[in-house]
């Protein structure tokens, strides 16, 4: 019965995930060029079992074996310092990291208990909570908005300038579409009548169209914006959708990625989870403050090529939010998605027990 239930849950979730395109920030196996690693390959860094260095203070708890999953892209970039510490044997727990190309590779591992913690798209966290009888909790927000309006030309100076324009975009049926439609509507632009959104299946198609045209406008995520700029002469960022969202001052934040934990694991290991969160915060701060060094680690752990990562990090909005700050930010975001399409978050707004607050 247990095996049958797991198979049923996996089937439901995998169908739902087909609606969640792996946007920039959450990894994508369709890169505009070969400057990023093969996103469909799985790179696993086993934890180093050596004893901590003599300088490290002994923890007041028994370190746990924790299996952590992530995807190629910004949602995993913020934890590379933990990965480095795990390899050196100086981390606060015994971490085993698995980096994959898409969310549908992480979901079954999480459901089966093969992963304890995972970095996933924000709306997928809600889908998992709603469709697994609350077996997943939200630990932290790790990535804000990574989507930008880029332009080959000089027509777009503000969001209002998008009215009447053709916009090439990826991410139909997932958070990029809901974000764009919401922001257009909030600026008095009818997304069905006042703009022509041309949806493409992958960034390659958008780049090809921009190459062939003297001008053009597109919605793309990082780090693919950075890659595209190396291929399309004159392509520049015209609008940061995160800033546009913040200017609305609607009590929420534009969120791309989060960190989730299996509920039973969190209940059994509160001290170990607290230690992990402390390490995650330090890691995110390290990435933002030490970009060249972080970029080298990002490549080392098969998340993205260093040359691309170094240019993209300042635009990836890597962050760390936990506790009440996390709860307030994502509740507003999920409400916006729910109004756009209830299925995008699993059919209903998560209850308060969705949020892990230590």
N, C-alpha and C positions, 0 to 999 in steps of 0.2 A: 504493500500500500504506500509505504514511504517513497519507494522508487517510482511508482506510478504518479504520485503527487508531484514529485520533483520534475518528472518529464512534462507533466501538464503545465506547471508554472513556467518552465523553460520555454515551452512552445508559445504560451501567451506573451511572454516578455520578448521573445525574439521577433514576433510579428510586430509588436509595438515599436521595437528598436528600428525596424525598417523605416519608420517615420522620422527617426532621429538621425539625420545626416551627420556624419562625423565632421563637424565644422572645424575650422582652423584650429581652433583652440583645442580641439579634443582629438586631434590626430586625424590623418587622412592618408589613405594609401595612394591617392591620385595626385602626385606632386607635379607641378609644372615643369620640372626638370629633374635631373638625376643628382642634384646637389644635396638631397636628403637621403637617409638610409631607407632600405626597403621596409615600408611600413607594414607589410603583411608578414614579415618575419618576426619571430618571438625571440627576444633577447633576455635571458634570465641571468641575473647576477646573484650567485649563492652567497649566503652570509658567511663571513669569516669567523671561524670558531675559535680563533686564538683568544687568549685571555686579554682583557683590557690592559692598556699600558699602565705602568706603576703610578704615573702621574694622575691617572683618572681616579676620581673618588668612587668608592664602592656604593652602588645604589642601595636604598633602604628596602628594596623589594627584590624578588627573584625575576630577572629578565625573562621575557617570554619569547617564544619563537613566533614571529609574525610574518605572514605572507602578504605582500603588498603588490597590487597590480596598477599599471598605468598605461597611458597611450602615448605614441609619438606625437609631440606637440607641446604647447604651452602648459597644459594641465599637469604634465609630469616634470616640467623644467624646474619648478620650485622645490622639488625634493632631492635634487642631485647631491646636495651636501650630506644628506642622511645616507645616500647610497655610497658615497665616498667613505663615510665613517664606518658603515657596515663592512665594507671591504677591508678597512684597516683594523677592524676588530675593536673600535672605540665607541661604537654606538651604544645607546642605553638599553636596547633590546637586541635580539638576534633576528635581523631582518633578511628576508629573501624577496628580492624584487623581480617582477616579471613585466616587461614592456612589450606591448602588442600594438597592432595597427588600428584597431577599431573597438567600439563599445561592445559589439556583439561577441567579441572574444572574451571580454571580461565578465559579462553577465552570467554565463553558465558556471564559470569558476567560482564566482561569489555565491551563487545559489547552492552549489554543491558543497561549499565550505572549503574549497581549495584555496581561496583567497580570504583573508580576514579583513583587509582594508583595501580600498581602491579609489583612485582618482577618476571621476566620471563626469560626463556632462551634467549640468545642474538639474535639468528637467528629468534626466534618467534616474537620478536619486529619488525623486518623488514617485516616478513610475515603479521603481523597485519596492519602495515602501508600501505603496497601495496594492501592488499585485503579489506580494509575498507575505501577506498577513503581518506586516510591520517587522519583518526580520532584518531590516536595514535601518540604520540611524545616520543622521548627518553629523559629521565631526567638525568640518571647517569649510570655508570658502577659500579656494586657492587661486582662482583666476577670474578677473572681472572681464569686461568686454574686450574682444579681440577682433571685432569686425569693423571695417573701414570702407568708406566710399572713396574710390580712387578715380583719377581722371587723366586722360590723355588730351590735353587742351587746357582751356582757361575760362570755362563757363560757370563753374560751381564755386561760389564764394560763401554760401550759407545753405542750410538745409532747405530753405524755401526755394532755392534755385533749382531744386530737383523737379519741380512742377513742370510738366510738359516734356520731360526728358525720357529717353530710353535707358534703362539700367540693366546691364548684364549681371547676373547673380548666381550663386550656388547656395544650396541649402533649402530647397523648396520642401515644404511639409515639416520643417523643423524650426528650431529657435531662430536662425537667421531670418527666415521669412516672417515669423511672428514679430520679431523685433522691428524689422523694417516697416511692416504694415502698421504697427502700433505708433511708431515715431512719425510716419507720414500722416496718419490720422490726427495725431496730437498737434500737427502743424497745419491742419486744415487742408491737407492734400488727400484726395480720395485715391487709395492705392489701386483701385480697379478702373478708374476713369482718367485720373490726372497724370498718371505715369504709365509707361510701358515697360513692365518688368519681364525681361527675357531670361527664363530659368535655364541654367546649364547644369549638367550632371557633375562636372569636375572643373577645377581651376584651369586645366589645360585648354579647355574650350574657350574660356573667357580670355585667356592670354592670346590665343590665336586670333580671336576677333579684334582685340585691341591692336595687335601687330599689323593687321590688314587695313586698319582705318586711320585716317588722319586725326580723328578725335574719337572719344568714347568715354562712357562712365560705367563703372562697375562696383559692385559690393563684393568685397573679398575679405577673408580672415588672414591674420598673421599666423605663421610666418610666411604664408604664400604671397602676401603683398610684397614682402622683401624679395622673394625669388622672382616675382613678376617684374619688379623694377629693374632687375638685371637683364631682362629680355625685351622689355618694351621701352624704347627711348621716349623720354619726356613724361613717363607715368609718375604721378605724384599723389600723395594723400590729400584729399580735398576736405573730408569730414571724418572726425572720430565719433562714431556712434555712441561710445561711452560718455563722452562729454555732452553730446546732445541729450542723452537720457538724464544725466545729472542736472542739466539746466532746467528740466521739467520740475525738479524738486517735488517728486511725487511720493517721497517716503520709501523708495526702494532703490536698488542698484541694478545695473545691467551685469548679470553674472553668467560666466561661461562654464567654469569648472568648480567642482567641489570634491571633498573627500568623505567617503562613507565607510561605515564599519558594520560588520554583522552584529546584530543586537545582542545575541548570546555571548559573543566574544567580548564585547564591551562590558557587559555585566560581570563577567568572570575576571576581567583584567583591568580594573579602573586605574591602578597605579601605573601600569605599563602603558595604557592609553594616554594618561597625562604626560608621561615622559615622552612619548612619541609626538604629541602635540607641541611640547616645548621644543623638541628638535626640529619639527617642521617649521615653526615660526622662525627659528634661527636660520634654517636653510633658505627660506624665502627671502629673508633680509640679506643673506649672503649673495644670492643670485642678483638682486637688484643693485647691490653695492660693489660687486666685483665681477662686472660683466665679462671681461676677457677671460678670466679664470673660470667662471661659470660656464662659458661657452665651450671651453675645452672639456669640461666634465660632461656637458650635455652630449657631446659627440662620443666621449668615452663610453657612456652608458646607452648608446644607440637610440637616443631620443631625437636628435637632429644634428645636421652637420654644423660644426663650430662656426664656420664663416657666415652661415645664414643666421644662426642663433645669436651671434654677437651683435649683428645689425638689428635683429628683430626684438630682442629682450626689452628694450625701452618702450616698445609698442604692444607688448603682450600683457600688460597689466597684471603681472604676477603679484599675488598678495597673500595675506593670511588673516582670516577673520574667524573667530570662534565665539562661543557663548551667546549672550544676548545681542551683541552687534551682528553676528552671523544670522541669528534668528530673525531679527528685524529686517535685515537687508534682503534675505531670500524669500521671506513671506510675501513681501510686496512684489517681488519679481514673479513668483509663482502665481500670484493673483492676476497679474497682467497676462501671463501665458494662458491661464484658465479661461479668461474672458475671450481670448483669441481662439482657443481650441482646447476644451477640457481633456481630450485624449492626450495632449502633449505632456501632461503631468500625471497621467494615470487615472483620470476621471474625477478626481476630487482634491481639494486642498488638504495637505497632510495635517494631522492633529499635532498637539504640542509634544507628544512623545517621540515625534520624528527627530527632534533636535536634541543632540547629546550636549548637555551643559554640565561641566564638572563643578 
